[in-house]
Amino acid sequence: MKPLREANMSGRPCGLSGRAIAERSSKNAGILAIDKRNAFVIGKEHLVAMWPFAGRGKDYQKIAMFVDADILDIERLTNILERHDLLVKWEAGKWRFTNEQH
């Protein structure tokens, strides 16, 4: 696996790509045993933070389903977005997956 690509901005790590979020989320993943094999389970907040990178309609639909179901820990999601310097981008595009007007 390639090393984590991060910069340091104002004393906090800042991911340079969606890969940084994916790598960090895999480090924090839980392990689920399935048929004598281990599967890594990434938290829903990390998944939601990664989906906008693809920019596909179906990814925005998945985000909307998570938001509508009210299953996200918004504080955790916000921390992930801030850590990777994505909060401004999230706020600018959240009209795609919430009822807020553009």
Secondary structure by P-SEA (a helix, b strand, c coil): cccbbbbbcccbbbbccaaaaaaaaaaabbbbbcccbbbbbbcaaaaaaaccccccaaaaaaaaaaaaacccaaaaaaaaaaaaccaaaaaacccccccccc
